[in-house]
Each structure stands twice: as C-alpha cells, then as structure tokens.
Amino acid sequence: MTESIDATTMIIDLLGRGHAVRFRAAGDSMHPLVRDNDYLHVEPAAKLRIRRGDVVLTLAPRGLTAHRVMNWDDATLVTRGDNQRLHDTPVVRAHVLGVVTHAERNGSRRRVRRATLTLALRRAYARACLLLGAITSCFFGF
C-alpha cells in the first residue's frame, strides 16, 4: 500500500531540506505581479536574508501563501498581498518557508524583485485616481 502525500507537505519538506521548489500559484492576491496559475520558483528561507519588500512563502493559517513582507520582529512576520488592502495575520518566523525569486507566465520567466518606494507610489497614485473618480462622478455625474 502506498501512502499519499499532499503538495503542501511536499513543498514544506523540500524547502526544509534546503531544496528550491516550483509550483503553480492559485489566486489573485499578488496581482499583477503573480496571477492565478503562474508558476512560482521559491528558494529556501534558510539560504537567503529576508528583508522588507521580499515576497515570501509562508505557512499561514489559510495554507501556503506567497505575500510581500511588510514588517517583522524577532518572533513574527507580517505580510500582505500586493492586491490587498489589509495586512495578513502575523505568522511565526518558523512558518516562513522561502523567498519567491521568479514567476513564470506563458513560458516567460520574470524575476520577483523586492518592493521599493516605487510600488508605494504606484499604490498611492491608484488610490488617488479611484478617489478622484468617485468625487468626479458624485459632483459632475459622470
């Protein structure tokens, strides 16, 4: 009789043993950087220095989650999806499995870079445009 092993368990095991993994992402919380069905390449956390702005793979309460590091302390790490308004529930550092280094879509491989001020500026600009659009339609009826 063979024992069945799920993908999450295998990914955790491989990263824990120091091996990189590649798997298909599900969801749009990191859109536009990572889209549903993109492939992610993840290097083990033990091999890399994790910094604010990196995209990390964690074992979050909802399962494997690839989100950007927003803040951390000695015990926990706080992440958020690029397409989300709220931070995720903090995860203990032991549940940080790896760093997402590349994403693949339609055969094209792109490096996943650390977020910089540019990302924050783009978010602020997008929010301002949404707010301006709401104000414009409220006052001018378009």
Secondary structure, DSSP 8 states (H G I E B T S, - for coil): ------HHHHHHHHHHTT--EEEE--SSTTTTTS-TT-EEEEEEGGGS---TT-EEEEEETTEEEEEEEEEE-SSEEEEE-TT-SS----EEGGGEEEEEEEEEETTEEEE-----HHHHHHHHHHHHHHHHHHHHHHHH--
